Amino acid sequence: MEGFLDFYSPRQEELPYGEALFCALDFETTGLYPGSDSIIEAGAVLYRGGQEIDSFSSFIRPAGEIPAAATAVHGIDAGMVEDAPELEEVFPSLLIFLEGAILVGHNINFDLAFLDAGCRKSGRPMPSAPGIDTCSFARSVLKGEPSYSLENLSRRYGLGNGNHHRALDDARSAMGLLSLIVSRIPDDGELKASDIIRRSRTRPYNPR
């Protein structure tokens, strides 16, 4: 047993919050439906103890057109992605980047659904990492906000750089929001990542 414990590596959720590895993830897409719409931008930020340690960002060339309604939201048009790599080229690197980390996102199940669809299209397994939804977490801790959209919370609390609805910037804003929320939770010195996951009240992602 002693030899086993010497080589045992705890999962990230078993670590104290300040030592666990988190990855904030965000996708910009051509629409709302992962079965028929495409990811056109991926952004992710690795951080530990509230500090960014690495980032990932890439445009992705979709199979079809980008609807004008989608461009109106995120500002990404066909000319910006015409020379971008296809999803099958981007996803292996993205999955390596977020491997082992606790995933974080605002309305994270939207991003997890597109992550799942992207894994299927690229022939890769879906990560089994736990997720934290900063939207539901904010609702349970930051009481009385007029809006819980990432854009409004970012403006109210000075998170990110204000370039909303772009993948990397929204990932950074989600990371900042999580750090803000955790700072509002009483810490007796033993706050673990698993406590944060539980308190976030994140609805588990169930692929259909």
N, C-alpha and C positions, 0 to 999 in steps of 0.2 A: 504493500500500500504506500509506503514511503517513497519508493521509486516512482510510482504512478503520479503522486502529488508533485514530485519534482518536475515532471514534464507537463503537468496539467496547465492549460492556458485558459483562463476564465473568459466567458463570453462577455462582450462589451456591456450588456445590460446588467451583469453582475458586479461591475466596477463602480467605484464612487463616481458621481456625476462629473467631477472635474477631471477624471482620468479616462473616461470613456470616449470613444471615437464616434462622432456624428457626421452624417453627410446630408446637407440640405440639397434637395433636388427640385428642379423645375423644368417643365417642357412648355414650349410654345408650339401650337398645332394649327392645322388647317380647319379644325372644327372640334366638336365636343364628343365625338363618338370614336373610340379607339378601333372599333371593327372596320370602319370605313374611312376615317380621317387619318392624317399623317402628322408625325412629329417633324417640325421644321427647324427647331432649335432646342438644344439640350444645354443646361447649365447645372453645375454641381459644385458644392464647396465642402471640403473636409475641414472639420474643426474639433478642437479639444479644449475644454476649459473655457469656452467662449471665444477662443482665438482661432482665426483662420490659419490653416497650415498648407493648404493646396487648393487649386481650383481647376475646373474642367469646363470648357465651352466649345461648342461647335454648331454651325449651321448644318442642316441635313436636307438634301435635295428630295422633295416629295415625288411620288409617282404621278400625281395629278397636279391640277392647278391650285393656287391659293385663292380662295374666295375673297372678294373685296371686303366682305364683312369681317373676316379674320384679320386682314391687313389693317383695317380701321382700329382694331384692338391693340395689336402688337407692333404695327408699323413695318412688318416684314413682307416684302413683295417678291415677285418671281425673279427679278434681277439680282436680288441679294443672295439667292440660293442656287442660281443656275450652275455655278461651278463648285458647289458644295459636294462633299462625299455623300453617298447613299447610306441609308440606315444600317445596312449590313456591314459597312465599313466602320461606322462610328460605334456601334453598340459593343463590340468586344472590348474596346478601350474604356468605354463608360462603365461597363460591368466590373472590369478590373479596378477602376478608380474607386467605386463605392463598395467593393467587396469587404464584408465583415463589419461595416459601419451601421449604426442605427440611423435609419432614414428619417428625414425631417421634411415637411412640406406644408404649405397652406392649402387646406382641402386636399390632403395628401392622396386620398384614394383616386382622385382624378389622375394624378401623375403616376400612381402605381398601376392604374388600368392601362395607361399608355406604355408604361415600362413593360408590363406583362405582354401587351400586344407586340411591342418591339422585340422582346425576347423570342416570341413565337416566330416572328418573321425572319429573325436572324439565326434561328436554330439554337438558341442559348437557353439554359434553365433560368427561371425566374428566381431572383435572390429571396432567401427566406428570412431576411433581417426584419426585426420589428420596426414599426413606424410610429412617428409622432405627428399628429395633425395640430399645427399651431393655431388653426382657426378654432377648433373645439377647446383647445387648451386656453386660448385667450378668453373665450366666453366664460370659462369656469373660474378664471382668476382675475381678469381685468373687467370687473363688473360695471355695467352701466354705460358702455361705449355706444355711441349712436350708430356706429357701423363697425363690423368686424372684418371688412375686406382688408387684404394685405396692403393695398394702396393707402387706405385711410388710416390704418394703424401705423404704417410707416411714416406718414406725414405727421401724425399726432405725436409720435415718440421719437422722431428724428432718426429713423432706421434707414439704412441703405443710402443711395445717392439720388433718389427721386426718379430714376429711369425705369418706371414701372412697366410691367408686361413685356419685359425682356428676360430671358431665362436666367442668366447668371446674376443679374441685379435682383431679381425676385428671390433667387436662392439665398443671396446674402441678406436680404431683408427678412426672410423666414428665419435664418440663423440668428439675426439680431433680435427678432421677436421672441424666439425661444429663450435666449439669454435674459431678456427683460423679464419674461414671465417667471423664470426660475428665480430671479433675484427677488421676486415678491413672495416667494414661498419660504416660510420659516425653516431654517436649516439647523438641526441639532448636531451637525458634524458628521452625520452618517447617511446623508442623502445619496442614494444610489441611482444609477441610470434607470433601473427597473422601477424605482419610485416615481421618476419623471414620466415614464411610459404609462404607468397606472394612473397617475393624476391627470394626465392629458386627456383622458376619456376618449381616446381615439377609437373609432369604430374599425374593427379588423377588416382588412381588405379580403373580399371573397370573390375570386375570379369566377366568371360565368361561363 
